[in-house]
Amino acid sequence: MGSIGDCFDNAVIESFRGRIQVKLLNRQRRRTRIELANAIFEYLEIFHNRRRRHSSLKMLSPIEYERLHAAQQLA
């Protein structure tokens, strides 16, 4: 067990893994590793990275932020 911020501090990844476990893995059983890998990829790429609202983007999703930023650049 390490101190906060060192290489043995796994709190962030454990929290993230727990979130994936609840939202993705516990809901449906996958038959193959490829199905599981595809489900995780879809969750990360489609929901977590594109649709989830981010506090650093003023609670906009990345897609909404890009549209707003593009509209401001054209104006």
C-alpha positions as CSV (number, residue, x, y, z in Angstrom):
1,M,0.0,0.0,0.0
2,G,1.4,3.3,-1.0
3,S,0.6,6.9,-0.3
4,I,-1.7,9.1,-2.4
5,G,-0.3,9.9,-5.8
6,D,2.4,7.3,-6.0
7,C,2.5,4.3,-8.4
8,F,0.7,2.0,-6.0
9,D,-2.3,4.3,-5.6
10,N,-5.0,2.5,-7.6
11,A,-8.0,4.3,-6.3
12,V,-8.9,6.0,-9.6
13,I,-8.7,2.9,-11.7
14,E,-10.5,0.8,-9.1
15,S,-13.3,3.3,-9.1
16,F,-13.5,3.3,-12.9
17,R,-13.4,-0.5,-13.1
18,G,-16.2,-0.7,-10.5
19,R,-18.3,1.7,-12.6
20,I,-17.7,-0.4,-15.7
21,Q,-18.5,-3.5,-13.7
22,V,-21.9,-2.1,-12.6
23,K,-23.0,-0.4,-15.8
24,L,-21.7,-2.8,-18.4
25,L,-20.5,-6.2,-17.2
26,N,-23.2,-7.1,-14.6
27,R,-26.1,-6.4,-17.0
28,Q,-25.4,-9.0,-19.7
29,R,-23.2,-12.0,-20.0
30,R,-20.8,-12.1,-23.0
31,R,-20.1,-15.4,-24.7
32,T,-16.6,-14.6,-26.0
33,R,-13.7,-12.3,-25.1
34,I,-14.2,-10.5,-28.4
35,E,-17.8,-9.7,-27.5
36,L,-16.6,-8.4,-24.2
37,A,-13.8,-6.4,-25.7
38,N,-16.3,-4.9,-28.2
39,A,-18.8,-4.0,-25.5
40,I,-16.1,-2.3,-23.4
41,F,-14.8,-0.4,-26.5
42,E,-18.3,0.8,-27.3
43,Y,-18.9,1.9,-23.7
44,L,-15.6,3.8,-23.6
45,E,-15.7,5.4,-27.1
46,I,-19.3,6.0,-27.5
47,F,-20.7,6.9,-24.1
48,H,-17.8,7.7,-21.7
49,N,-15.7,9.8,-24.1
50,R,-18.4,11.4,-26.3
51,R,-21.7,11.7,-24.5
52,R,-20.7,12.0,-20.8
53,R,-20.8,15.6,-19.6
54,H,-17.5,17.0,-18.4
55,S,-17.0,19.6,-15.7
56,S,-14.0,21.0,-17.6
57,L,-16.2,21.7,-20.6
58,K,-18.8,23.6,-18.5
59,M,-21.0,20.4,-18.2
60,L,-21.3,19.9,-21.9
61,S,-20.6,16.6,-23.7
62,P,-17.5,16.8,-25.9
63,I,-19.7,16.7,-29.0
64,E,-21.8,19.6,-27.7
65,Y,-18.7,21.5,-26.8
66,E,-17.2,21.0,-30.3
67,R,-20.4,22.2,-32.0
68,L,-20.5,25.3,-29.8
69,H,-16.8,26.0,-30.4
70,A,-17.2,25.6,-34.2
71,A,-20.2,27.9,-34.2
72,Q,-18.3,30.5,-32.4
73,Q,-15.3,30.2,-34.8
74,L,-17.7,30.8,-37.8
75,A,-19.3,33.8,-36.2
